[in-house]
Amino acid sequence: MQRRRAHRRRPVGTSVAAAGGALLLSACGTAAVSDDAVSPTRTSSIVCAERGQLAASGSTAQQNAMKHWTRAYQEACPGVEIRYVPIGSGGGVAQFMRGATVIGGTDSPLKAEEIERSRDVCRGGRAIDLPMVGGPIAIGYNVSGVRDLVLDAATLAKIFDSEITVWNAPEIQRLNPGAKLPATPISAVHRSDESGTTQNLNAYLAGAAPEEWPYPKAKAWQAEGGQSAAGSSGVASQVQGLDGAIGYFELSFAKAKGIPTVSLDTGAPEPVAVSAETASAGIATAHVDGTGHDMTLTFDYRTRASGAYPIVLITYEIVCDSGNQAEVLPALKSFLTYTASEEGQKDLSRIHYAPLPDDVAARVRQVVSRLS
């Protein structure tokens, strides 16, 4: 196969723009970027590239984080144009692989065959996964009279696999002593479309309760029974409107709709409630398993660490470790250095995202500084 040269990467406003919904913003990045076309900003610690156009697309899970980053980035420095199109993880990978973007956002790390294909667009290099933001996946429920609910992985698996069918089942009552649980039938709601949210819940249940959850860690739902709805918004709406329902979606949907969420009995001294802070603690239990500069994270779904919430969706930014165009490299490095900086991560919990642990963020910044 003949390699595509780096100049095949298209600038902002070509194929990505056709998807609609793009975030088109002028901006710049942060700290320690050692390129000639970089200058200090008027405010904050951000360091800006003087010019450049960054085309990016992918994960909808990080859409609001991208909006936050680009808005702050624009206020600091007006010299770089950024377009992020939230078309989903699969679309983000596909756009990157054909050279239409310089950043692809994905909720699942690249597969080995995708890394090999990326050598056609990363001239002399390959694509790498950089974790950038965590999204806590909440288990939301609607049970009349119940505002505090504790479940564990095995019980959740049986609920979503239609083995536990009423809310006053002995397995649920055991985890909630003293609670008045009704005999209401359980309506478990899952995604009808393929999603990283489903994949991460599958990974958690398979990792923490393998005997109860025999299904693959796939983006498509595999278990029997239950109800389905499209998108996290659809699942959340169905749970909100149906007494006895339970479902899974990003924490922001639960907060927006006022849906109560399950605390997980992980074996820690106390059940762990879902929050940006506990999700960050969950990320801290993960291991970096990528090769070279790749930073794929592998979670310990059986962690008993105090205050560590284990169901977290990580969004990765896919970039070339080398072979980037000279005219976009300073902007690429400065923007990613900002998003992984203390300044870029500090406000994420306010919009219900989980910031990266300090050591993970520091390693991301180190990798970004070596992009070429």
RODO-2510 file (C-alpha; in nm, 4 decimals, decimal comma):
residues 372
     n   res          X          Y          Z
     1     m     0,0000     0,0000     0,0000
     2     q     0,1348     0,3406    -0,0910
     3     r     0,1705     0,5710     0,2057
     4     r    -0,0193     0,8937     0,2233
     5     r     0,2022     1,1882     0,2764
     6     a     0,1418     1,4241     0,5634
     7     h     0,0159     1,6933     0,3270
     8     r    -0,2938     1,4823     0,2668
     9     r    -0,4205     1,6072     0,6038
    10     r    -0,6853     1,8639     0,5178
    11     p    -0,7130     2,1981     0,6934
    12     v    -1,0108     2,3142     0,8947
    13     g    -1,3404     2,3455     0,7111
    14     t    -1,3047     2,0549     0,4645
    15     s    -1,4637     1,7143     0,5184
    16     v    -1,5093     1,7593     0,8917
    17     a    -1,7287     2,0641     0,8487
    18     a    -1,9857     1,8650     0,6564
    19     a    -2,0839     1,6784     0,9726
    20     g    -2,2287     1,9935     1,1238
    21     g    -2,2309     2,1033     1,4848
    22     a    -1,8632     2,1986     1,4804
    23     l    -1,7039     2,4098     1,7461
    24     l    -1,5138     2,6739     1,5492
    25     l    -1,3038     2,8822     1,7813
    26     s    -0,9838     3,0848     1,7767
    27     a    -0,7477     2,9652     2,0399
    28     c    -0,4077     2,8754     2,1793
    29     g    -0,2578     2,6297     2,4261
    30     t    -0,0358     2,6216     2,7457
    31     a     0,2908     2,5777     2,9202
    32     a     0,6280     2,4525     2,8010
    33     v     0,5911     2,4230     2,4255
    34     s     0,9334     2,4535     2,2664
    35     d     0,8525     2,5745     1,9158
    36     d     0,9526     2,8973     1,7449
    37     a     0,5918     2,9946     1,6736
    38     v     0,4957     3,0142     2,0402
    39     s     0,4477     3,3268     2,2472
    40     p     0,3319     3,3900     2,6068
    41     t    -0,0274     3,4980     2,6579
    42     r    -0,1534     3,8089     2,8280
    43     t    -0,3172     3,6145     3,1111
    44     s    -0,2920     3,2791     3,2923
    45     s    -0,0202     3,0219     3,2344
    46     i    -0,1255     2,9469     2,8782
    47     v     0,1387     2,9668     2,6062
    48     c     0,0046     3,0189     2,2547
    49     a     0,1093     2,9133     1,9108
    50     e     0,1006     3,2211     1,6895
    51     r    -0,1025     3,0543     1,4162
    52     g    -0,2391     2,7243     1,2937
    53     q    -0,5597     2,5396     1,2131
    54     l    -0,6587     2,2287     1,4056
    55     a    -0,9312     2,0022     1,2692
    56     a    -1,0651     1,7521     1,5237
    57     s    -1,3663     1,5247     1,5561
    58     g    -1,4985     1,2290     1,7514
    59     s    -1,6441     1,1415     2,0902
    60     t    -1,9676     1,3071     2,1957
    61     a    -1,8865     1,2143     2,5564
    62     q    -1,6196     1,4844     2,5685
    63     q    -1,8216     1,7418     2,3737
    64     n    -1,8901     1,9690     2,6711
    65     a    -1,5305     1,9414     2,7900
    66     m    -1,4140     2,0470     2,4436
    67     k    -1,6515     2,3416     2,4522
    68     h    -1,5066     2,4449     2,7877
    69     w    -1,1448     2,4062     2,6729
    70     t    -1,1874     2,5889     2,3447
    71     r    -1,3759     2,8751     2,5082
    72     a    -1,1018     2,9279     2,7674
    73     y    -0,8363     2,8797     2,5013
    74     q    -0,9969     3,1441     2,2798
    75     e    -1,0104     3,3990     2,5568
    76     a    -0,6396     3,3522     2,6232
    77     c    -0,5104     3,3615     2,2661
    78     p    -0,6750     3,4367     1,9331
    79     g    -0,4150     3,3045     1,6927
    80     v    -0,5225     2,9450     1,6289
    81     e    -0,8418     2,8172     1,4689
    82     i    -0,9915     2,4981     1,6139
    83     r    -1,2855     2,2980     1,4850
    84     y    -1,4178     2,0026     1,6860
    85     v    -1,7040     1,8032     1,5356
    86     p    -1,8753     1,5658     1,7853
    87     i    -1,9625     1,2829     1,5461
    88     g    -1,8935     0,9887     1,7789
    89     s    -1,5851     0,7819     1,8529
    90     g    -1,6064     0,5686     1,5394
    91     g    -1,6369     0,8729     1,3178
    92     g    -1,3478     1,0424     1,4952
    93     v    -1,1193     0,7447     1,4352
    94     a    -1,2271     0,7187     1,0707
    95     q    -1,1681     1,0906     1,0054
    96     f    -0,8232     1,0729     1,1618
    97     m    -0,7267     0,7600     0,9690
    98     r    -0,7938     0,9236     0,6355
    99     g    -0,6006     1,2379     0,7262
   100     a    -0,8995     1,4716     0,7607
   101     t    -0,8153     1,5682     1,1206
   102     v    -0,5116     1,6051     1,3444
   103     i    -0,6990     1,5011     1,6606
   104     g    -0,9467     1,2162     1,6905
   105     g    -1,1520     1,1780     2,0087
   106     t    -1,2430     0,8216     2,1063
   107     d    -1,3900     0,6492     2,4113
   108     s    -1,2049     0,3270     2,3288
   109     p    -0,8296     0,2996     2,2653
   110     l    -0,7114     0,2121     1,9173
   111     k    -0,6922    -0,1518     1,8128
   112     a    -0,3669    -0,3025     1,6879
   113     e    -0,4848    -0,2993     1,3265
   114     e    -0,5859     0,0665     1,3555
   115     i    -0,2432     0,1576     1,4914
   116     e    -0,0835    -0,0174     1,1946
   117     r    -0,3108     0,1676     0,9500
   118     s    -0,2244     0,4981     1,1142
   119     r     0,1308     0,4747     0,9771
   120     d    -0,0124     0,5850     0,6429
   121     v    -0,1082     0,9249     0,7865
   122     c     0,1593     0,9588     1,0563
   123     r     0,4586     0,9809     0,8274
   124     g     0,7488     0,8059     1,0011
   125     g     0,5396     0,7470     1,3132
   126     r     0,2098     0,6051     1,4406
   127     a    -0,1044     0,7129     1,6201
   128     i    -0,1069     0,7128     1,9992
   129     d    -0,3851     0,7344     2,2588
   130     l    -0,3639     1,0190     2,5101
   131     p    -0,6184     1,0037     2,7971
   132     m    -0,7596     1,3511     2,8476
   133     v    -1,0845     1,3413     3,0432
   134     g    -1,2920     1,0990     3,2465
   135     g    -1,6689     1,0671     3,2360
   136     p    -1,8324     0,9031     3,5397
   137     i    -2,0999     0,6569     3,4287
   138     a    -2,3859     0,6759     3,6746
   139     i    -2,6379     0,4036     3,7479
   140     g    -2,9607     0,6017     3,7747
   141     y    -3,2892     0,4672     3,9093
   142     n    -3,6507     0,5639     3,9716
   143     v    -3,8102     0,3755     4,2608
   144     s    -4,0878     0,5482     4,4522
   145     g    -3,9894     0,6189     4,8129
   146     v    -3,6229     0,5194     4,7652
   147     r    -3,3640     0,7969     4,7582
   148     d    -3,0573     0,6063     4,8784
   149     l    -2,9674     0,2788     4,7110
   150     v    -2,6578     0,0607     4,7329
   151     l    -2,5811    -0,2146     4,4809
   152     d    -2,2747    -0,4223     4,4009
   153     a    -2,1405    -0,5543     4,0712
   154     a    -2,2941    -0,9014     4,1039
   155     t    -2,6382    -0,7618     4,1841
   156     l    -2,6192    -0,5086     3,9015
   157     a    -2,5251    -0,7872     3,6604
   158     k    -2,8274    -0,9930     3,7657
   159     i    -3,0571    -0,6906     3,7365
   160     f    -2,9403    -0,6045     3,3841
   161     d    -2,9532    -0,9725     3,2826
   162     s    -3,3145    -1,0063     3,4036
   163     e    -3,2294    -1,2498     3,6838
   164     i    -3,3417    -1,0119     3,9595
   165     t    -3,6827    -0,8761     3,8638
   166     v    -3,8323    -0,6989     4,1683
   167     w    -3,6935    -0,4232     4,3885
   168     n    -3,7493    -0,6037     4,7184
   169     a    -3,5455    -0,9055     4,6077
   170     p    -3,3312    -1,0527     4,8902
   171     e    -3,0063    -0,9623     4,7108
   172     i    -3,1028    -0,5936     4,7021
   173     q    -3,2466    -0,5939     5,0547
   174     r    -2,9204    -0,7422     5,1899
   175     l    -2,7258    -0,4445     5,0538
   176     n    -2,9807    -0,1978     5,1934
   177     p    -3,0646    -0,3136     5,5483
   178     g    -3,3465    -0,1173     5,7029
   179     a    -3,4644     0,0262     5,3714
   180     k    -3,8305    -0,0150     5,2753
   181     l    -3,8017    -0,1549     4,9271
   182     p    -4,1240    -0,1998     4,7270
   183     a    -4,2263    -0,5074     4,5292
   184     t    -4,2233    -0,2938     4,2133
   185     p    -4,1059    -0,4800     3,9009
   186     i    -3,7624    -0,3759     3,7781
   187     s    -3,7416    -0,2220     3,4316
   188     a    -3,3746    -0,2279     3,3294
   189     v    -3,3023     0,0141     3,0435
   190     h    -3,0011    -0,0184     2,8136
   191     r    -2,8747     0,1592     2,5022
   192     s    -3,0234     0,0507     2,1705
   193     d    -2,7294     0,1989     1,9798
   194     e    -2,3626     0,1050     2,0032
   195     s    -2,1756     0,3241     2,2487
   196     g    -1,8626     0,3638     2,4560
   197     t    -2,0916     0,4010     2,7579
   198     t    -2,2247     0,0486     2,7069
   199     q    -1,8733    -0,0822     2,6431
   200     n    -1,7466     0,0615     2,9704
   201     l    -2,0379    -0,0779     3,1710
   202     n    -1,9823    -0,4174     3,0054
   203     a    -1,6135    -0,3977     3,0972
   204     y    -1,6951    -0,3164     3,4593
   205     l    -1,9494    -0,5964     3,5013
   206     a    -1,7258    -0,8500     3,3255
   207     g    -1,4264    -0,7451     3,5336
   208     a    -1,5947    -0,7153     3,8733
   209     a    -1,8573    -0,9932     3,8405
   210     p    -1,7320    -1,2362     3,5726
   211     e    -1,9460    -1,5275     3,6931
   212     e    -2,2650    -1,3226     3,6690
   213     w    -2,1764    -1,1327     3,3494
   214     p    -2,0555    -1,3606     3,0654
   215     y    -2,0977    -1,1015     2,7909
   216     p    -1,8181    -0,9401     2,5849
   217     k    -1,6830    -0,5924     2,6541
   218     a    -1,8585    -0,4657     2,3445
   219     k    -2,0229    -0,1390     2,2403
   220     a    -2,3431    -0,3257     2,1549
   221     w    -2,5706    -0,4554     2,4330
   222     q    -2,5696    -0,8358     2,4561
   223     a    -2,7774    -0,9318     2,7606
   224     e    -3,1298    -1,0658     2,7397
   225     g    -3,4476    -0,8756     2,8224
   226     g    -3,4908    -0,5234     2,9491
   227     q    -3,5920    -0,2126     2,7589
   228     s    -3,3844     0,0006     2,5268
   229     a    -3,3517     0,3627     2,4242
   230     a    -3,1247     0,5553     2,1903
   231     g    -2,8457     0,7608     2,3410
   232     s    -2,7736     0,8465     2,7015
   233     s    -3,0444     1,1118     2,6861
   234     g    -3,3004     0,8511     2,5783
   235     v    -3,2051     0,6101     2,8574
   236     a    -3,2145     0,8881     3,1163
   237     s    -3,5561     1,0073     2,9962
   238     q    -3,6972     0,6558     3,0101
   239     v    -3,5666     0,6021     3,3631
   240     q    -3,7008     0,9393     3,4728
   241     g    -4,0498     0,8626     3,3436
   242     l    -4,0961     0,5028     3,4602
   243     d    -4,1366     0,3904     3,8218
   244     g    -3,9157     0,0872     3,8830
   245     a    -3,6650     0,1753     3,6113
   246     i    -3,2858     0,1601     3,6283
   247     g    -3,0331     0,2528     3,3596
   248     y    -2,6842     0,3846     3,2942
   249     f    -2,5659     0,7172     3,1513
   250     e    -2,3070     0,9859     3,2062
   251     l    -2,3356     1,1658     3,5396
   252     s    -2,4266     1,4939     3,3707
   253     f    -2,7576     1,3434     3,2514
   254     a    -2,8464     1,2345     3,6051
   255     k    -2,7648     1,5809     3,7399
   256     a    -2,9599     1,7575     3,4672
   257     k    -3,2737     1,5499     3,5241
   258     g    -3,2478     1,5127     3,9016
   259     i    -3,2289     1,1315     3,8806
   260     p    -3,0981     0,9601     4,1974
   261     t    -2,7897     0,7431     4,1488
   262     v    -2,6682     0,4156     4,2939
   263     s    -2,3756     0,3978     4,5357
   264     l    -2,1522     0,0973     4,4671
   265     d    -2,0460    -0,1551     4,7275
   266     t    -1,6947    -0,2265     4,5980
   267     g    -1,5647    -0,3870     4,9152
   268     a    -1,4245    -0,0523     5,0313
   269     p    -1,4989     0,0540     5,3906
   270     e    -1,7988     0,2555     5,2678
   271     p    -2,0161     0,2393     4,9543
   272     v    -1,8867     0,4748     4,6863
   273     a    -2,1187     0,7393     4,5440
   274     v    -2,0640     0,8582     4,1865
   275     s    -1,9040     1,2010     4,1493
   276     a    -1,6287     1,3694     3,9547
   277     e    -1,3994     1,3325     4,2561
   278     t    -1,4619     0,9602     4,3146
   279     a    -1,4261     0,8931     3,9411
   280     s    -1,0856     1,0653     3,9433
   281     a    -0,9886     0,8364     4,2308
   282     g    -1,1043     0,5439     4,0172
   283     i    -0,8834     0,6587     3,7297
   284     a    -0,5911     0,6690     3,9737
   285     t    -0,6222     0,2912     4,0182
   286     a    -0,5726     0,2305     3,6440
   287     h    -0,2459     0,1152     3,4872
   288     v    -0,0847     0,2613     3,1757
   289     d    -0,0420    -0,0329     2,9388
   290     g     0,0362     0,1341     2,6070
   291     t     0,3656     0,0836     2,4252
   292     g     0,6020     0,3641     2,3328
   293     h     0,4283     0,6972     2,3888
   294     d     0,0823     0,5376     2,3882
   295     m    -0,1071     0,5803     2,7166
   296     t    -0,3878     0,3255     2,7047
   297     l    -0,5322     0,2816     3,0547
   298     t    -0,6414    -0,0516     3,2013
   299     f    -0,8766    -0,0324     3,4986
   300     d    -0,8786    -0,2451     3,8107
   301     y    -1,2518    -0,3099     3,8283
   302     r    -1,2122    -0,5045     4,1530
   303     t    -1,0438    -0,2203     4,3355
   304     r    -1,1385    -0,1783     4,7005
   305     a    -0,9674     0,1575     4,7293
   306     s    -1,1612     0,3921     4,9544
   307     g    -1,3615     0,6479     4,7593
   308     a    -1,2697     0,5071     4,4156
   309     y    -1,5662     0,4834     4,1749
   310     p    -1,4850     0,2183     3,9135
   311     i    -1,7244     0,2856     3,6217
   312     v    -1,5477     0,5601     3,4306
   313     l    -1,5387     0,6288     3,0586
   314     i    -1,2014     0,7647     2,9448
   315     t    -1,1885     0,9759     2,6308
   316     y    -0,8570     0,9612     2,4454
   317     e    -0,7204     1,2125     2,1987
   318     i    -0,5632     1,0272     1,9050
   319     v    -0,2627     1,2055     1,7577
   320     c     0,0478     1,1184     1,5577
   321     d     0,3569     1,0748     1,7727
   322     s     0,5612     1,1961     1,4760
   323     g     0,4937     1,2972     1,1174
   324     n     0,2764     1,5969     1,2049
   325     q     0,2788     1,8885     0,9629
   326     a     0,5181     2,1625     1,0659
   327     e     0,2520     2,4313     1,0222
   328     v     0,0116     2,2700     1,2733
   329     l     0,2555     2,1142     1,5211
   330     p     0,3007     2,4204     1,7492
   331     a    -0,0762     2,4697     1,7782
   332     l    -0,1351     2,0981     1,8342
   333     k     0,1209     2,0821     2,1131
   334     s     0,0128     2,4016     2,2828
   335     f    -0,3574     2,3095     2,2814
   336     l    -0,3019     1,9583     2,4193
   337     t    -0,0554     2,0889     2,6763
   338     y    -0,3292     2,3248     2,7946
   339     t    -0,6040     2,0595     2,8089
   340     a    -0,3780     1,8321     3,0176
   341     s    -0,2536     2,1151     3,2402
   342     e    -0,3684     2,1888     3,5934
   343     e    -0,5497     2,4911     3,4541
   344     g    -0,7201     2,2855     3,1830
   345     q    -0,8291     2,0096     3,4191
   346     k    -0,9289     2,2060     3,7294
   347     d    -1,2802     2,3111     3,6232
   348     l    -1,3900     1,9804     3,4694
   349     s    -1,5590     1,8566     3,7875
   350     r    -1,7874     2,1617     3,7761
   351     i    -1,9333     2,0281     3,4497
   352     h    -1,9489     1,6694     3,5849
   353     y    -1,6306     1,5344     3,4260
   354     a    -1,3512     1,3586     3,6139
   355     p    -1,0127     1,5353     3,5932
   356     l    -0,7069     1,3208     3,5305
   357     p    -0,4993     1,2341     3,8380
   358     d    -0,1977     1,4640     3,8632
   359     d     0,0570     1,1951     3,7762
   360     v    -0,1376     1,0831     3,4677
   361     a    -0,1825     1,4434     3,3490
   362     a     0,1890     1,5125     3,3997
   363     r     0,2793     1,2100     3,1892
   364     v     0,0390     1,3222     2,9131
   365     r     0,2074     1,6636     2,9056
   366     q     0,5469     1,4969     2,8820
   367     v     0,4341     1,2911     2,5819
   368     v     0,2812     1,5994     2,4157
   369     s     0,6104     1,7875     2,4528
   370     r     0,7767     1,5155     2,2415
   371     l     0,5313     1,5168     1,9520
   372     s     0,7061     1,5902     1,6233
***
